[in-house]
Amino acid sequence: MHKKVQFWSLVVLLGLMGLVGRAQDSAAGRPAEMGRPVEMADRLRADGKIYVVIAVLVTIFIGIIAYVIRLDRKISRLEKGSK
């Protein structure tokens, strides 16, 4: 069970990294029907702060994954002890 959680966590993380890269590219080439560009995102990207936002989100995500893995290990130990 533990290896499955690690595997799927890695798959999701890599998938999210791909989406982040696509989101950066699509903001500049957005179609006209989507309206005016988002100024906040453009400003964050221009100042280089978008990477700080991404780093914080990735850190939170990794923390949640680590917590779930730790919780899974504790539950597995409790299940083995109750048998």
N, C-alpha and C positions, 0 to 999 in steps of 0.2 A: 504494500500500500504506500509506503514511504517513497519508494522509487517512482511510483506513478505520479505522486504529487509533485515531486521534483521535476519530472519530465514535462508534465503539463504546465507547470509554472514557467519553465524555460520556454516552452512553445508560445505561451501567452505573452511573455516578456519580449521575445523576438518579434512577435506579431505587432505588438504595440510600438516597438521601435520602428518598424516599417511604416506604420501609420503616421508616426510623428514626422518622418521624412517626407511623406506624401503631403501632409498638411502644410509643410513649409513651402513646397513647390506650388500647390494649388492656390494659395492666397494671391500670388502675383498674377496668375493667368486665369482669374475667375471670369466666367461669362457675364455679360452685361445684365442679363435677367436676374442675377443674384443681388443686384443693387450695388451701392457704393462699398468700397473695401472697409474692413474693420480697422479703424485708426489705431486702436490700442495694440493690436497684434503687430501692425506694421512698425509702430514706435518701439515696442519691446524687441522686435527682431533687429531694427536698426541700431538700437543701443547695445545689443548683445545680451540683453537680460532674459530673452526667451529661453536661453540655455539654463539659466538659474531656475526658472519655472519648471522646466523639464527635469532638471536634477532633483528638485524637491519632490515632484510627482513620482519619479522613479524610486527615490528613497522611501517614500511612504508606501509605495507598492511592494518594495522588497521587504519592508518591515512587516507588512500584513502577511506576506507569504511566509516569512520566517516564523511569525506567531502561529500560523496555521500548522506548519510543520512541527513546531514544538508541541502544540496541543495534540496533534495526531500521535506523537511519540508517547506523551503522557497517557492518553486514552488507551493506546495499545498495551502499555505496561499495566494499567489498571485491569484491562480485560484478561491479560495473562495471569494476573494475581488472583482474580476471582474464580478461576476454573479449578 
